[in-house]
Amino acid sequence: MENSFVKEKKESTLVVHMSGRLDSMNAAEFSRDILASLADVSTVILDFAELIYISSAGLRALLQIKKQMNQQNGEVIVKNLSGEITEVFTMTGFDQILKVE
């Protein structure tokens, strides 16, 4: 499975569909790309239905996005976590930092 993310903007909501892995190979590019897309955005929805792995670099990227959205009084929602990624979120406390649906 190829690592990719697809963005779609609907009014003030940015929806990002992730697939593959979010790790040190692509986290910086992911973070840069999403942060550059946050003008006039009040909600970021990260759809992880096809994400199979997230590393600490991936978590750092999510934290950067969350910090930027806090500054904009916006929110970050993470959806469709696999069992493995839910475990990572629980162990690292990210389930307390980000809104998980």
N, C-alpha and C positions, 0 to 999 in steps of 0.2 A: 504494500500500500504506500502510495506516495504521500509525503507530508505536504499539506496545502491548507490554505485558508481563503475563504471567499467572503467578501464583504458585500452587504447590501444595506443601503440607507433608505429608511422610510421616515420621512419628516424628521423628527428629532431623535429617532432611534437608529442605532447602528447594530445590525445583526451580523455576527461573524461565525461562519460554519468552519469548524476545524476538522481535519482528518489526518490520520497517521500519528506522528509524534511531535510534541512540543518540547524541544531539548536544546542543548548548547549549539547544535548545528543551525537552528532556525529561530531561536527565541529573540535574538537581537533584531533581526529583520522584522519579525512579527510585531514586536513592541514598537519599533520605529514607524512601521506602516500604520498600525492602529492609532498611535498617538498623533500622527499627522492627519488622521481622519476625524478627530474629535471636535472640530469647530462646529458650533451650533448643535451639538449632540447632548441630550439629557439622559439617555439610557443606552447602555451597551449590553447587548445580549450575546453571550458566548455560547454557541451550541456545540457541545462536545460529543454529540451522538457518535461520531466516527473517529474520535480521538482515542488512541489506544495506549498512549504513554505520555506522562509529563514529568520532567526533571526539575531540579531546583532552579535551573536557568529559566525554565518555563514558568515556574511559580513567581520568580522575580519579575518576569515580564508582566504577569497578571497584576502584581503589586504596583508596578509603575502605572498601569492603566487605571487601577483603582485610585491611586493618589491623584492622578490628573482629574478623574471624574469627581473626586471629593472637592477639589478646587473649583469645579464648575457646578457644585451642588447637584451632581448627577448620581446615577447609580449603575452598578455593574451586576448583572444577573448571569449566573452560570446554569445552563440547562443540560439535561441528558447525560449525566456523568455515568461512566461504566463503574462496575464494582471496584476495580483496581484504583481508578482515579478518585472515587469517593473515599476509599481508604487513605490515600495520600492526603486528600483535603482534611480528613478527620485527624490524622496523625500530626499534621503541620499546623492545625488550627485555621486553615483557610476556609473551612466551613463556617467559621465565626467572622471572618474578614469579608467574605463575599456572600451575596445572597444566592443560595442554591435552590433551584426548583426542579 
